[in-house]
Amino acid sequence: MVVTALGTTVAEVALGVEHSCARLAEGSLRCWGLNGYGQLGDGTTTPAIRPSPVAVTALGTAVAQVALGYYHGCARRPNGSLWCWGSNSYGQLGDGTTTRRLSPVAVTALGTTVAQVALGDVPACARGGPDGSLWCWGDNSYGQLGDGTTTRRLRPVAVTALGTTVEQVALRSYHSCARRADGSLWCWGSNGLGQLGDGTTVDRLRPVAITALGTTVAEVALGNYHGCVRRADGSLWCWGYNWWGQLGDGTTVDRPSAGAVTALGTAVAQVALGEFHSCARRADGSLWCWGRNGVGQLGALAGSNAWLPVATSPCGDGICGLNEQQSGGCPADCTARCGDCVCDPAFENTTTCPADCVPGGSCTPSACGNARCEADETCALCPGDCGTCYTTCGKHGCEPGETCSSCPGDCGACAAPVCGNASCDAGESCGSCPGDCGACGGTAWGQPAGAISASLQAVSFPVNTSVGFAAGTNGTLLKSTDSGASWTALSAGTAATLRALAFVDAQTGLAAGDGGVLLKTTNGGLSWTALTSGTTAALRALALLDALTASPRATAGCCSRRPMAARAGRR
């Protein structure tokens, strides 16, 4: 939704835990959201929730930058002075007290030299303008102020270990990082999950150099327990806690040292991190996100976590992404259009729109490279249109080859069978629902095919009742596109007489032959690759639930490895 009360003059926006502020082009500040601690800076705590922006009148029209913490905020004015307001129980306002302030008060210890301000939940830091020095204050329980102690500071103290060459500072709840003018990165504070990136899990009370990144750091961003940097060459490197895949390396393994997010190449223009997810803007303007997605924070994949970057759905791609559904901002994508050759999972399926969702339907044949993942394309056949193939149930949504039975976490629970809906649902049979599944008994079987070149040993119809494969005694592989009424030989034979077939889609399948040979095809049977040299018994039957088999990592809990106190009590 658009915050219409702000018009079209917003120059900067900042977000706290439950409040937001925007700096307008003329220099005034507007804030909205929760106000129980005076964090909106308008001199009141009532009403406790303000759904519309209110002016922070004490600052006039002289705000140059705004930053928000847990229940407080700070603004830098053009003259270099710093003003803060809201909750102050940890001294996070820097005025020498722990008194809550409903209106902005000056951080007098910093004078008029502030060039940048950054706020964590309750720690705060400011970078000095003329000399590049760094000053921090507030909560210091894990050494996140970098002064060599764990003493809470009610006024700014200098981070002397960094000298006078700091160009950017980033804070989170319990750790901090700074980029120096020479491109080096320095971090300090809590490190139990490797979130400092120095290759250890040892807490640091003073800044330590992250030597693995050299002097090529152009930007740093911090999540609650992980961090990422954009390097000068446009590559992205991340480290720390990785339970939700927020490091973007395709795993959930924690990293105490930085590793490259190779899926993004060297075209990253900006990076931002949330609590357990990450996003990067590429030079072409596209936005890619990964990590936890329980409430749709990735803008795609409808609640499925992502261990590799996925593009948020852009308006105009024909797919109604979760971000578009929730915002209502793209009717062009979020209006069902059966017949456009794109099977949109938000509206269409093989029953409601077979033209789009059934391979071989009435749509124009798919074209790999047209930026649309059509019904008979897969991630293996056309990754440019359909995205990267993944190998584990529980990662990236309902991938090709996964079903509600084989992977309910990704594909959703299988619907209860409904006899009479013209679809043979899971749990129905010819006995329980002959109207949907056909009559049982040999007398009801027809013989659609005439004479064929070989006696059939196995038949597989992987997608629907029209497209199927058959194996003959001489190894010949045949394909039918008309429910078995006619067959076409796809190959002259294989290295072994085929005895069994199992396809998970129109392209990917396995075959078993005499001697136990197992073969695989990824191109609809046009070519086969032997997977094993043999087994202890000649295979006679095959059954596949999905194209790939792996053991998913449990993700039921987020915090079993999280040693710090919960943030709920931070004020």
Disulfide bonds with the S-S distance in Angstrom:
Cys21-Cys31 2.03
Cys74-Cys84 2.07
Cys125-Cys136 1.97
Cys177-Cys187 2.07
Cys228-Cys238 2.02
Cys279-Cys289 2.06
Cys315-Cys330 1.99
Cys320-Cys334 2.06
Cys338-Cys353 1.98
Cys343-Cys357 1.94
Cys368-Cys382 2.10
Cys373-Cys386 2.04
Cys379-Cys389 1.91
Cys393-Cys407 1.79
Cys398-Cys411 2.00
Cys404-Cys414 1.93
Cys419-Cys433 2.10
Cys424-Cys437 1.94
Cys430-Cys440 1.79
Cys558-Cys559 2.43
